[in-house]
Amino acid sequence: MIASLYLDTNPSKYSSMEPILPRPVVDMHFKDRKLGTLGWVLLAAVLLAQAQSASTPVLRSFDRVLLLEEKGETSAGVSLGDLNGDGLPDIVLGKGRHWPLFNRVLLNDGHGGFIASNLGSAPDRTYSAALADVDGDGHPDIVVSNDAPDRKLVYRNDGSGHFTEFGTFGDPSWSTRYVTLADLNDDGFPDIVAANRGDYPDPVDGKPGKGPQHPTLSYVCFNDGKEGMAFVNNRWENRCSDLSYTLAGNGSFVSGIELNRIAAIVDLGSPSDLRGRYGYDDAENGGVGFASLRLEGDKVMILHDDNNPAKLTWQPVQEAARLAEVKSSATAPIQLGHIYLLRIADSKDKTSQHIVKLMVIAYRPEEAVTVRWELL
């Protein structure tokens, strides 16, 4: 398929995307009133037909087509945004999927045409290209999700719609299908949510096929607004907080595997375990535990007494002292219903740190794990 832009056949006539209702003729004046009876009947019939048709929506018609490329290729995603600050919407085409192709930047000339150029210096297997101001300079940058074995790339916009490679996120082995960007931790920088595809047998007659299943986690990559602190393979690499999942043993969480990342994971046990050790009572039937954890300064605290809702009391979580024991490739066995503390730091930047609480809410060994998580 050729990437195309479909245009409204009469864009200047209407100002909204709502159904267009024909306007009936409601007032007509005639200088010559010498019209026969049959003429008045025909005129009345026309007016009645137009009035009845006013209740029937007439939708817009998009049958003008502007081709965005010369031949059909495996385009996978499209994003719109003003890339060069001229007030006109421009287009980014994510191309490739399983086959390496150049992504394309199309700058709107304001006259129904586009000036196209390649994004990056080499083709890759892109599924989506998301726009956001990654470095805080006021210009939309581009984050692309690439299939394995390609690097997942971030491109910086110089404000004129010209892009240079700024860094990477994640791991080249990820089969990243989609990325979206949002400020998840309210620090003013857009973070990356990467959706990765696992490897499963093809279905047979609508049922799961037989064979090995290789699930792949999706990730949240936190943007701290700085360039990477590691120079790898002649390139600057961006920091990316990560939490991974391995099938080793009975399944374990793994963190601190990304470049300079170091981490510590502490298993706090189940809500009933926490309640037995700390005596809190934050809900009926024993409480949930997860909601009772908070960060005060640099200390992780847990609810102590909620008898007076207007003045809750808190106590330190003793196990949180083990968060100081950061290392590369920190691990912890996965237990359904257990609550964990995760600290992610950077060996090259002492100011970079995230502390996360998470709870395993679903777990299928050797297949998938689902967690509820929150930054402290």
Buried (B, 14 or more C-beta within 10 A) or exposed (E): EEBEBEBBEEEEEEEEEEEBEEEBEEEEEEEEEEEEEEEEEEBEEEBEEBBEEEEEEEEBEEEEEEEBBEEEBBBBBBBEBBBBEBEBEBBBBBBBBEEBBBBBBBBBEEEEEBEBEBBBEEBBBBBBBBBBBBBEEEBBBBBBBBBBEBBBBBBBBEEEBBBEBBBBBBBEEBBBBBBBBEEBBEEEBBBBBBBBBEEBEEEEEEEEEEEEBEBBBBBBBBBBEBEBBBEEEEEBBBBBBBBBBBEEEEBBBBBBBBBBBBBBBBBBBBBEBBBEBBEBBBEEEBBBBBBBBBEEEEEBBBBBBBEEEEEBEBBBBEBBEBBEEBEBEBBBEBBBBBBBBBBBBBBEBEEBBBBBBBBBEEBEEEEBBEBEEEBB
